[in-house]
Amino acid sequence: MYSIELSQRSQKFLEKLDDHIRKRIEDRLINLGETSIPSDTKFICRDMGDKVFRYHIGDYRVLYKVKEREEIILIAKIDKRGRVYD
């Protein structure tokens, strides 16, 4: 089981959301700890040996790194579909 860590940017974004949307996203992020690469994720690239994935949660996208050696999932960015890659 992987531990979940949020970047400062991701944490700030979640704090600004409405409670019901934040709860939905947080629940899906907790599931990443159990299944680090769900079937609806897409591999994006490698960054310093870590795999980077995109995860859909409704109109939102989550970019995250899987640090296999440390068993950590780092949530790098959460944003709406059109802005997540900026």
C-alpha positions in Angstrom: 0.0 0.0 0.0 1.3 3.4 -1.0 1.2 6.6 1.1 -0.3 9.7 -0.5 1.5 13.0 -0.4 0.1 16.2 -1.9 2.3 19.0 -3.2 1.7 22.5 -1.8 0.0 23.5 -5.1 -2.4 20.5 -4.9 -3.2 21.2 -1.3 -4.1 24.9 -2.0 -6.3 23.9 -5.0 -8.3 21.4 -2.8 -8.8 24.0 -0.1 -10.5 26.3 -2.6 -13.0 23.8 -3.8 -16.6 23.3 -2.6 -16.9 20.6 0.1 -18.7 18.0 -2.0 -16.2 18.2 -4.9 -13.2 18.2 -2.5 -14.6 15.1 -0.8 -15.1 13.3 -4.1 -11.5 14.1 -5.2 -10.1 13.1 -1.8 -11.9 9.8 -1.8 -10.5 9.0 -5.2 -7.0 9.9 -4.1 -7.3 7.6 -1.1 -8.1 4.8 -3.6 -4.8 5.5 -5.3 -3.0 4.3 -2.2 -4.6 0.9 -2.6 -4.3 0.7 -6.4 -1.5 3.0 -7.5 -2.3 2.7 -11.2 -6.1 2.2 -11.8 -7.3 1.1 -15.2 -8.6 4.6 -16.1 -5.2 6.3 -15.7 -2.8 7.3 -18.5 0.9 7.1 -18.4 2.4 10.5 -19.3 6.2 10.2 -19.0 9.1 9.5 -16.7 10.6 12.1 -14.5 13.9 11.2 -12.8 13.0 7.5 -12.9 9.5 8.0 -11.5 6.4 7.3 -13.6 4.0 10.2 -14.1 0.3 9.5 -14.7 -2.9 11.4 -15.4 -6.0 10.5 -13.5 -9.6 11.7 -14.4 -12.0 12.7 -11.7 -15.0 14.2 -13.4 -14.0 17.6 -14.9 -10.8 17.5 -13.0 -7.4 16.0 -13.8 -4.7 14.8 -11.4 -1.1 14.5 -12.3 0.8 12.3 -10.0 4.2 10.5 -9.7 4.6 6.9 -8.4 7.8 6.6 -6.4 8.0 2.8 -6.3 11.1 2.5 -4.0 9.6 4.7 -1.3 6.1 3.5 -1.9 4.8 7.0 -2.2 2.3 8.6 -4.6 3.1 12.3 -5.0 0.1 14.3 -6.2 1.9 17.0 -8.3 -1.1 19.0 -9.6 -4.9 19.0 -9.6 -6.9 21.3 -11.8 -9.6 21.5 -14.4 -9.1 19.8 -17.7 -8.1 22.8 -19.7 -5.5 24.2 -17.2 -3.8 21.2 -15.7 -1.0 21.1 -18.3 -0.1 24.8 -18.1 
